[in-house]
Amino acid sequence: MAEPGNGSRRPVAGAVGGWWFWAWVAFCGLLAVLLLGLSVSRLTADEAVALGAPFALIAGLVLIAELRPVVTAGAYDPQGVTISTAFVFAILFYWGPWPALLVHGLGVVLGEIAKRKPVWKIVFNTGQYVGSLAVSALILWLAGLRPTPTHPSGDIDAHTLLVMAVSWAAYFLMNLAMVATAISLRTGTRWWDDFVDDIDYYAITTFAVLALSPVVVVVTKASWGLIPLLLLPLFLVYKTASISLEKEHAAMHDALTGLANRKRLIEMMALAGEEAGRTGGAVALCLLDLDRFKEINDTLGHHTGDRLLEIAANRLARAVRPEDTVARLGGDEFAVLLTDVKGPADALEAAERIRGLLSEPFHLDGMALQVETSIGVALHPEHTDSVPRLLQLADVAMYQAKEERTGVELYRQERDIHTPDRLDLLGSVRRAIENDELEMHFQPAVSVPAGRPVGVEALVRWNHPERGLIFPDVFLDLVEQSGLMRQLTHLVLAKSLARAAQWWHAGIEVPVAVNVSVRDLSDAKFADVVAGLLREHDLPAQALKLEITEHVLMADPGRMTHALESIGRLGVDLSLDDFGTGYSSLVHLKRLPVSELKVDRSFVQRMTSDPDDAAIVRSIVDLGHSLGLRVVAEGVETIESWHALEALGCDLAQGYLISRPVPGDEVIRWLAAHVATGDAAGNAMQPVHPAPEAVAARP
């Protein structure tokens, strides 16, 4: 039977009830004391002796049944169904109310203590069950059924069965009414909603148990020595329930690690979402897998791999709270469901703690194996109102963690290609690439302090028929994740070199710079593609410059170095873009065929107001010169920045002060004008307000 806080309509977390609730609990406790006291006082010595061995046997069964409720798979009530009421009502029908009340009260108290219930629940539940039984006893008394220990009544006919059924209904309804009152007072929910909550389930289980009581009465009257035979079908009931629980556990848990499986995780996510909806809290899902696990599995064998997974599972279980859920989803993929989190910072802290535990060496077969972990984190309701969708969002975040080698990533919608808006955008950008709908803008770079044009950076733009001009920061991540980056880079290279051929053939010999990605450089044929496009447009290698970021360089230093050396052998210059924002090694920088460093715009734009940024720019300029490299400052927008760069000896400058990104025809006119005069510095002396578009971004 339901009780406050254990039914499907659970109270608000941390609720303790108001004054009326505690008054109701106290009333139930006083009712229990009163009825149990009456039971003791009304039982005479002669009646106690008259009860004899049959009563002792049935009373013992009451206590055993209270301590061992029947819990079945998929039960609404996690406390299970106790069959003790069948024996309690047998005592009530055969020996009268006082022995029944006494045994029922004692059984409830011992059972609740064994379950480690709080004191207030023990008090309330004792009053609830004893009070409900007293109502049943009153109905029997009014119907003329008044047995006593010295004058037991075991005759059962149709009339008696009808009275018994009415007493069962009274017991059931009184129980529900008392529990509904407690829940309503404690949580503030409607009394009727609490009364009818899961009433079908409780009616079936309660009446199924109570229907056994006449059988116990008949056996007791005929030959009480046969009562132990009732234990056999009861044992079968317990055994069947135990088997169903084992099957449910197997269906909900991973066989290797014993953790919850995907099915159980989804079930717990739904429950956590309901609880969060009631309390206004948040739920976080951490999805993780072990990097290079397949390599360990293939090299050392599946036995070693399984042991590693078992150890990882134990560490995960230790890393979280009891109310959280750890699951193995398959292979080396795990999930951790965190309930009642305070926000992203709380979830990320837990994810970092988990990653720290898993980064400790795994000692297997005399070896210490080091395993890195990638973790994606998504929150409800911050990232989605749908708790089941957390799995998808956490998977996106985990992919980002792997891609960026950051270890832990929080879900970012702008990187998710699976949102309806971005899926629509993906289809559109695919068509734009295939139908040649993208256009190129170009931003010049000039020498410092002369202001002579020395290069042009190519920047892709998408003139969407409905959304207007879309800048690369909106669609580049989408393109990269969708596998379209090589197509896009080939298109940008072709368009940029076609435009560069126009100014080179007109005698304006300044290179065009094109940004390339990890996917481009991972292509073994990329150098051949570059060489082919240069030949196609009849341009020398000096007409092209390729820009890479530190992130690209560190994705796979060995492989990237080999790819860049292949480009360098063509005679194409290489520029390291956004320098200072990544983690490139000076050893790699020294060995790479790079001819230029580009200082990230964030440092340049703040260098005249922030001494730390000024120091960073100075250090990069000095470093570049010491390695024999040109240094380009991006994001030059003010005269003060220009003069500061000139004082530092910076070689080249690029930014809105010189020129905003402009279409191909305009950049040719700009180059012709400034190459003819040999002076773009004069233009640099005139402040230029940024155009109403995003700061130039790489393709």
Order of alpha helices (4+ residues) and beta strands (2+ residues): alpha-alpha-alpha-alpha-alpha-alpha-alpha-alpha-alpha-alpha-alpha-beta-alpha-alpha-beta-beta-alpha-beta-beta-beta-alpha-beta-alpha-beta-beta-beta-alpha-alpha-beta-alpha-alpha-beta-alpha-alpha-beta-alpha-beta-alpha-alpha-beta-alpha-beta-beta-alpha-alpha
